[in-house]
Amino acid sequence: GAIGLTIRWRSGTGPDRDTARSIAAICASHPGPAPVLVEWTDGNGTTATLRARHLRVELHEDLLTALRDLTDADQVTLSKVRQT
């Protein structure tokens, strides 16, 4: 499968509005073929993965660094993505 950018959030620790806009702007400034996914968990075993409809990125180190600087470093990862 393809490789995508995954941003992980745990219930109660999601980004505030300004941070979410900054994440979207950073992703939009690195257009490319890789899908952007948001993985949310409640901490009790329930996980949902959402795929951004209008954001796709080029997976460069500067993109990952910018996102990791904005969030906790372990929240931004690369992962295999099913083709749809």
N, C-alpha and C positions, 0 to 999 in steps of 0.2 A: 504494500500500500504506500500511499504518499506520506510525507512527513509534514506535520502541521505545528503551529505555534499554540501551545496550551497555556492558559492563564488560570491558575487554581485559586478558588476562594472557599473559605469555610464559613458557614452560617455565622452571622454577626460580625464578620471581619471584611465584608465587601468594601469596595472603594467608595469614597464620597464622590459627589457629582463632579467636582473639579478634577479629581484623579482619574475618574472614568473617561472624562473628555480628553485628558492628557494622553491616556493609553490609546484611545481611538486616533488622536492626532498623530502620535508616534507611528502607529501601524499604517495610517493613511500616507505618511511620508516615506514609506518603504514598500511601494506596491510591487506585487509579484504573484507567483502562482500558489503559494502555500496557504492553506486555510487557517483561520484564526478560531480557536475553540476556547470556550469558557467552561471550566469544570467546577461545579459547585457541590459541596458536601455539607451535610448537616452535622457531621461528626459522630453520627450514630449508625453509619452504614449506608445511608441513602446518598446516592450520587447522581447528578444530572450533568450531561455534557451538551452544551449548546454551540452551534456553529454560526459564526457571524455571516450574515447574508451578503453584506456589501464590503467586507474587508478581506483582502488576501494580501499576503506579505512576501517579500524577498527575505529569506532567512540569512541575514548577515549578522556578524558579531556586534556591530554597532546598534542594531535594533535590539538584540537581546540585552546588551549592556544598558541601554536607555530604559528599557522596561524593568530590568532588575534594580536599577537605581531608583526607580519610582515606586516599586513595590518591594516586598521581601524577595530575596534572590531565589528562594525555593519555590516561589509561586509561578515562575516563568520557566517552562520547559519545552522541549521538542518531543513529539510523540507520533507514533504511527496513526494514520487516519484511514478509516474505511472510505473507499470511493463510493460516491452516491450518484 
